Amino acid sequence: MAKFNGEVTFKVKFKDLGIPVGFGMTNSIIFHECATQIYVRSGWCKIDRKIKDKRFEVEIVDKKINW
């Protein structure tokens, strides 16, 4: 097994995401939803791909992987 070091930067855009306000968790909910949408688009996703949400656009902006 090879070992790698690196960094991958994703850009996630979302539109019309309904989040309850006033719980002090708004940012956490948004971050969780964005991370979930990144994961559900991967080839090794173990969750149901039906949760892939069309309101999200995920893009790999930069990748630096050291061999």
N, CA, C and O atoms as a Tinker XYZ file with bonds, in Angstrom:
   268  protein
     1  N      0.842000   -1.173000    0.000000    73     2
     2  CA     0.000000    0.000000    0.000000    64     1     3
     3  C      0.890000    1.241000    0.000000    63     2     4     5
     4  O      1.823000    1.343000    0.797000    81     3
     5  N      0.604000    2.161000   -0.878000    73     3     6
     6  CA     1.347000    3.424000   -0.955000    64     5     7
     7  C      0.771000    4.420000    0.052000    63     6     8     9
     8  O     -0.420000    4.391000    0.363000    81     7
     9  N      1.632000    5.293000    0.548000    73     7    10
    10  CA     1.191000    6.352000    1.470000    64     9    11
    11  C      1.373000    7.686000    0.782000    63    10    12    13
    12  O      2.412000    7.943000    0.174000    81    11
    13  N      0.376000    8.526000    0.875000    73    11    14
    14  CA     0.373000    9.825000    0.220000    64    13    15
    15  C      0.190000   10.931000    1.253000    63    14    16    17
    16  O     -0.348000   10.707000    2.337000    81    15
    17  N      0.642000   12.109000    0.901000    73    15    18
    18  CA     0.373000   13.340000    1.637000    64    17    19
    19  C     -0.230000   14.309000    0.640000    63    18    20    21
    20  O      0.031000   14.218000   -0.559000    81    19
    21  N     -1.021000   15.219000    1.125000    73    19    22
    22  CA    -1.556000   16.198000    0.195000    64    21    23
    23  C     -2.703000   17.008000    0.747000    63    22    24    25
    24  O     -2.999000   17.016000    1.941000    81    23
    25  N     -3.322000   17.680000   -0.181000    73    23    26
    26  CA    -4.430000   18.581000    0.153000    64    25    27
    27  C     -5.363000   18.642000   -1.040000    63    26    28    29
    28  O     -4.918000   18.764000   -2.181000    81    27
    29  N     -6.669000   18.558000   -0.773000    73    27    30
    30  CA    -7.675000   18.696000   -1.823000    64    29    31
    31  C     -8.636000   19.792000   -1.369000    63    30    32    33
    32  O     -9.131000   19.768000   -0.242000    81    31
    33  N     -8.892000   20.743000   -2.249000    73    31    34
    34  CA    -9.792000   21.844000   -1.939000    64    33    35
    35  C    -11.052000   21.718000   -2.777000    63    34    36    37
    36  O    -10.993000   21.658000   -4.005000    81    35
    37  N    -12.191000   21.679000   -2.099000    73    35    38
    38  CA   -13.483000   21.597000   -2.764000    64    37    39
    39  C    -14.193000   22.942000   -2.694000    63    38    40    41
    40  O    -14.003000   23.712000   -1.753000    81    39
    41  N    -15.001000   23.208000   -3.688000    73    39    42
    42  CA   -15.872000   24.380000   -3.685000    64    41    43
    43  C    -17.301000   23.842000   -3.773000    63    42    44    45
    44  O    -17.632000   23.086000   -4.686000    81    43
    45  N    -18.136000   24.236000   -2.821000    73    43    46
    46  CA   -19.522000   23.783000   -2.800000    64    45    47
    47  C    -20.430000   24.997000   -2.858000    63    46    48    49
    48  O    -20.374000   25.877000   -1.998000    81    47
    49  N    -21.268000   25.032000   -3.884000    73    47    50
    50  CA   -22.283000   26.084000   -3.993000    64    49    51
    51  C    -23.633000   25.451000   -3.688000    63    50    52    53
    52  O    -23.900000   24.314000   -4.078000    81    51
    53  N    -24.474000   26.191000   -2.991000    73    51    54
    54  CA   -25.816000   25.683000   -2.718000    64    53    55
    55  C    -26.831000   26.803000   -2.873000    63    54    56    57
    56  O    -26.510000   27.985000   -2.754000    81    55
    57  N    -28.065000   26.397000   -3.143000    73    55    58
    58  CA   -29.130000   27.364000   -3.396000    64    57    59
    59  C    -30.410000   26.868000   -2.734000    63    58    60    61
    60  O    -30.732000   25.681000   -2.786000    81    59
    61  N    -31.122000   27.784000   -2.118000    73    59    62
    62  CA   -32.424000   27.500000   -1.501000    64    61    63
    63  C    -32.360000   26.414000   -0.432000    63    62    64    65
    64  O    -33.255000   25.574000   -0.348000    81    63
    65  N    -31.314000   26.425000    0.380000    73    63    66
    66  CA   -31.167000   25.453000    1.458000    64    65    67
    67  C    -31.885000   25.979000    2.693000    63    66    68    69
    68  O    -31.486000   26.999000    3.254000    81    67
    69  N    -32.918000   25.307000    3.112000    73    67    70
    70  CA   -33.695000   25.734000    4.276000    64    69    71
    71  C    -33.059000   25.248000    5.571000    63    70    72    73
    72  O    -32.934000   24.044000    5.793000    81    71
    73  N    -32.662000   26.175000    6.416000    73    71    74
    74  CA   -32.019000   25.856000    7.695000    64    73    75
    75  C    -32.751000   26.619000    8.797000    63    74    76    77
    76  O    -32.966000   27.824000    8.669000    81    75
    77  N    -33.136000   25.936000    9.876000    73    75    78
    78  CA   -33.750000   26.655000   10.989000    64    77    79
    79  C    -32.739000   27.629000   11.614000    63    78    80    81
    80  O    -31.568000   27.288000   11.780000    81    79
    81  N    -33.181000   28.799000   11.948000    73    79    82
    82  CA   -32.304000   29.823000   12.507000    64    81    83
    83  C    -32.629000   29.989000   13.990000    63    82    84    85
    84  O    -33.779000   29.852000   14.409000    81    83
    85  N    -31.609000   30.282000   14.763000    73    83    86
    86  CA   -31.838000   30.568000   16.169000    64    85    87
    87  C    -31.371000   29.472000   17.110000    63    86    88    89
    88  O    -31.499000   29.623000   18.325000    81    87
    89  N    -30.845000   28.396000   16.604000    73    87    90
    90  CA   -30.365000   27.320000   17.460000    64    89    91
    91  C    -28.872000   27.442000   17.736000    63    90    92    93
    92  O    -28.336000   26.682000   18.543000    81    91
    93  N    -28.193000   28.376000   17.089000    73    91    94
    94  CA   -26.757000   28.523000   17.248000    64    93    95
    95  C    -25.979000   27.460000   16.501000    63    94    96    97
    96  O    -24.777000   27.301000   16.714000    81    95
    97  N    -26.650000   26.735000   15.631000    73    95    98
    98  CA   -26.014000   25.639000   14.911000    64    97    99
    99  C    -26.095000   25.826000   13.397000    63    98   100   101
   100  O    -25.790000   24.898000   12.648000    81    99
   101  N    -26.499000   27.002000   12.939000    73    99   102
   102  CA   -26.720000   27.228000   11.510000    64   101   103
   103  C    -25.483000   26.894000   10.686000    63   102   104   105
   104  O    -25.578000   26.151000    9.709000    81   103
   105  N    -24.324000   27.429000   11.063000    73   103   106
   106  CA   -23.091000   27.138000   10.317000    64   105   107
   107  C    -22.763000   25.654000   10.344000    63   106   108   109
   108  O    -22.366000   25.092000    9.323000    81   107
   109  N    -22.920000   25.018000   11.485000    73   107   110
   110  CA   -22.619000   23.589000   11.596000    64   109   111
   111  C    -23.506000   22.764000   10.671000    63   110   112   113
   112  O    -23.036000   21.815000   10.043000    81   111
   113  N    -24.762000   23.111000   10.585000    73   111   114
   114  CA   -25.692000   22.394000    9.701000    64   113   115
   115  C    -25.284000   22.593000    8.250000    63   114   116   117
   116  O    -25.270000   21.636000    7.475000    81   115
   117  N    -24.953000   23.820000    7.873000    73   115   118
   118  CA   -24.529000   24.100000    6.499000    64   117   119
   119  C    -23.254000   23.334000    6.171000    63   118   120   121
   120  O    -23.160000   22.722000    5.107000    81   119
   121  N    -22.271000   23.360000    7.070000    73   119   122
   122  CA   -21.007000   22.649000    6.834000    64   121   123
   123  C    -21.250000   21.144000    6.701000    63   122   124   125
   124  O    -20.665000   20.491000    5.836000    81   123
   125  N    -22.107000   20.602000    7.554000    73   123   126
   126  CA   -22.424000   19.173000    7.494000    64   125   127
   127  C    -23.089000   18.810000    6.165000    63   126   128   129
   128  O    -22.735000   17.807000    5.545000    81   127
   129  N    -24.042000   19.616000    5.735000    73   127   130
   130  CA   -24.731000   19.354000    4.469000    64   129   131
   131  C    -23.763000   19.416000    3.291000    63   130   132   133
   132  O    -23.839000   18.587000    2.385000    81   131
   133  N    -22.861000   20.384000    3.297000    73   131   134
   134  CA   -21.869000   20.497000    2.218000    64   133   135
   135  C    -20.940000   19.287000    2.214000    63   134   136   137
   136  O    -20.665000   18.721000    1.156000    81   135
   137  N    -20.456000   18.885000    3.389000    73   135   138
   138  CA   -19.566000   17.724000    3.473000    64   137   139
   139  C    -20.279000   16.452000    3.018000    63   138   140   141
   140  O    -19.679000   15.609000    2.351000    81   139
   141  N    -21.535000   16.312000    3.371000    73   139   142
   142  CA   -22.318000   15.149000    2.942000    64   141   143
   143  C    -22.438000   15.110000    1.433000    63   142   144   145
   144  O    -22.335000   14.042000    0.830000    81   143
   145  N    -22.654000   16.262000    0.816000    73   143   146
   146  CA   -22.797000   16.299000   -0.644000    64   145   147
   147  C    -21.479000   16.015000   -1.354000    63   146   148   149
   148  O    -21.478000   15.459000   -2.452000    81   147
   149  N    -20.359000   16.388000   -0.744000    73   147   150
   150  CA   -19.055000   16.021000   -1.310000    64   149   151
   151  C    -18.909000   14.505000   -1.247000    63   150   152   153
   152  O    -18.522000   13.875000   -2.232000    81   151
   153  N    -19.216000   13.923000   -0.103000    73   151   154
   154  CA   -19.050000   12.486000    0.099000    64   153   155
   155  C    -19.964000   11.664000   -0.817000    63   154   156   157
   156  O    -19.537000   10.660000   -1.386000    81   155
   157  N    -21.202000   12.089000   -0.953000    73   155   158
   158  CA   -22.160000   11.299000   -1.734000    64   157   159
   159  C    -21.782000   11.261000   -3.219000    63   158   160   161
   160  O    -22.278000   10.414000   -3.961000    81   159
   161  N    -20.929000   12.152000   -3.644000    73   159   162
   162  CA   -20.481000   12.170000   -5.040000    64   161   163
   163  C    -19.212000   11.335000   -5.262000    63   162   164   165
   164  O    -18.756000   11.193000   -6.397000    81   163
   165  N    -18.647000   10.788000   -4.190000    73   163   166
   166  CA   -17.425000    9.999000   -4.347000    64   165   167
   167  C    -17.749000    8.588000   -4.828000    63   166   168   169
   168  O    -18.878000    8.115000   -4.695000    81   167
   169  N    -16.747000    7.931000   -5.385000    73   167   170
   170  CA   -16.936000    6.574000   -5.873000    64   169   171
   171  C    -17.051000    5.532000   -4.775000    63   170   172   173
   172  O    -17.502000    4.416000   -5.036000    81   171
   173  N    -16.655000    5.867000   -3.553000    73   171   174
   174  CA   -16.674000    4.916000   -2.449000    64   173   175
   175  C    -17.729000    5.257000   -1.410000    63   174   176   177
   176  O    -17.634000    4.818000   -0.264000    81   175
   177  N    -18.700000    6.010000   -1.783000    73   175   178
   178  CA   -19.763000    6.424000   -0.865000    64   177   179
   179  C    -20.534000    5.204000   -0.358000    63   178   180   181
   180  O    -20.941000    4.350000   -1.146000    81   179
   181  N    -20.731000    5.126000    0.951000    73   179   182
   182  CA   -21.458000    4.006000    1.546000    64   181   183
   183  C    -22.873000    4.400000    1.971000    63   182   184   185
   184  O    -23.590000    3.592000    2.562000    81   183
   185  N    -23.274000    5.623000    1.676000    73   183   186
   186  CA   -24.642000    6.032000    1.991000    64   185   187
   187  C    -25.456000    6.041000    0.703000    63   186   188   189
   188  O    -24.898000    6.051000   -0.394000    81   187
   189  N    -26.739000    6.037000    0.842000    73   187   190
   190  CA   -27.640000    5.968000   -0.310000    64   189   191
   191  C    -27.452000    7.190000   -1.204000    63   190   192   193
   192  O    -27.550000    8.327000   -0.743000    81   191
   193  N    -27.187000    6.951000   -2.460000    73   191   194
   194  CA   -26.961000    8.050000   -3.408000    64   193   195
   195  C    -28.229000    8.854000   -3.690000    63   194   196   197
   196  O    -28.176000    9.880000   -4.368000    81   195
   197  N    -29.340000    8.402000   -3.184000    73   195   198
   198  CA   -30.593000    9.143000   -3.350000    64   197   199
   199  C    -30.559000   10.469000   -2.600000    63   198   200   201
   200  O    -31.367000   11.358000   -2.872000    81   199
   201  N    -29.625000   10.606000   -1.655000    73   199   202
   202  CA   -29.550000   11.875000   -0.928000    64   201   203
   203  C    -28.725000   12.920000   -1.682000    63   202   204   205
   204  O    -28.526000   14.032000   -1.193000    81   203
   205  N    -28.246000   12.555000   -2.873000    73   203   206
   206  CA   -27.563000   13.542000   -3.722000    64   205   207
   207  C    -28.568000   14.639000   -4.048000    63   206   208   209
   208  O    -29.616000   14.379000   -4.639000    81   207
   209  N    -28.244000   15.847000   -3.662000    73   207   210
   210  CA   -29.171000   16.978000   -3.730000    64   209   211
   211  C    -28.808000   17.902000   -4.890000    63   210   212   213
   212  O    -27.672000   18.367000   -4.990000    81   211
   213  N    -29.763000   18.161000   -5.751000    73   211   214
   214  CA   -29.525000   19.000000   -6.931000    64   213   215
   215  C    -29.293000   20.465000   -6.571000    63   214   216   217
   216  O    -28.846000   21.239000   -7.417000    81   215
   217  N    -29.585000   20.854000   -5.344000    73   215   218
   218  CA   -29.352000   22.231000   -4.918000    64   217   219
   219  C    -27.879000   22.516000   -4.663000    63   218   220   221
   220  O    -27.493000   23.667000   -4.462000    81   219
   221  N    -27.049000   21.464000   -4.673000    73   219   222
   222  CA   -25.624000   21.591000   -4.405000    64   221   223
   223  C    -24.816000   21.362000   -5.667000    63   222   224   225
   224  O    -25.120000   20.473000   -6.462000    81   223
   225  N    -23.789000   22.167000   -5.842000    73   223   226
   226  CA   -22.833000   22.010000   -6.940000    64   225   227
   227  C    -21.453000   21.853000   -6.305000    63   226   228   229
   228  O    -20.976000   22.748000   -5.607000    81   227
   229  N    -20.819000   20.710000   -6.553000    73   227   230
   230  CA   -19.529000   20.398000   -5.937000    64   229   231
   231  C    -18.449000   20.393000   -7.015000    63   230   232   233
   232  O    -18.618000   19.805000   -8.083000    81   231
   233  N    -17.336000   21.061000   -6.711000    73   231   234
   234  CA   -16.237000   21.162000   -7.665000    64   233   235
   235  C    -14.906000   20.983000   -6.921000    63   234   236   237
   236  O    -14.732000   21.502000   -5.819000    81   235
   237  N    -13.978000   20.252000   -7.528000    73   235   238
   238  CA   -12.627000   20.169000   -6.976000    64   237   239
   239  C    -11.866000   21.368000   -7.534000    63   238   240   241
   240  O    -11.653000   21.464000   -8.743000    81   239
   241  N    -11.464000   22.268000   -6.664000    73   239   242
   242  CA   -10.796000   23.503000   -7.069000    64   241   243
   243  C     -9.298000   23.291000   -7.240000    63   242   244   245
   244  O     -8.699000   23.796000   -8.190000    81   243
   245  N     -8.695000   22.543000   -6.322000    73   243   246
   246  CA    -7.255000   22.351000   -6.349000    64   245   247
   247  C     -6.909000   21.028000   -5.683000    63   246   248   249
   248  O     -7.584000   20.599000   -4.747000    81   247
   249  N     -5.863000   20.390000   -6.167000    73   247   250
   250  CA    -5.382000   19.176000   -5.525000    64   249   251
   251  C     -3.872000   19.138000   -5.613000    63   250   252   253
   252  O     -3.283000   19.350000   -6.672000    81   251
   253  N     -3.263000   18.862000   -4.475000    73   251   254
   254  CA    -1.805000   18.743000   -4.383000    64   253   255
   255  C     -1.546000   17.426000   -3.672000    63   254   256   257
   256  O     -1.713000   17.326000   -2.457000    81   255
   257  N     -1.140000   16.421000   -4.428000    73   255   258
   258  CA    -0.901000   15.100000   -3.862000    64   257   259
   259  C      0.561000   14.740000   -4.085000    63   258   260   261
   260  O      1.053000   14.738000   -5.213000    81   259
   261  N      1.236000   14.440000   -3.002000    73   259   262
   262  CA     2.659000   14.104000   -3.047000    64   261   263
   263  C      2.819000   12.593000   -3.030000    63   262   264   265
   264  O      2.205000   11.897000   -2.221000    81   263
   265  N      3.652000   12.100000   -3.931000    73   263   266
   266  CA     3.892000   10.657000   -4.044000    64   265   267
   267  C      4.939000   10.225000   -3.084000    63   266   268
   268  O      5.278000    9.043000   -3.031000    81   267
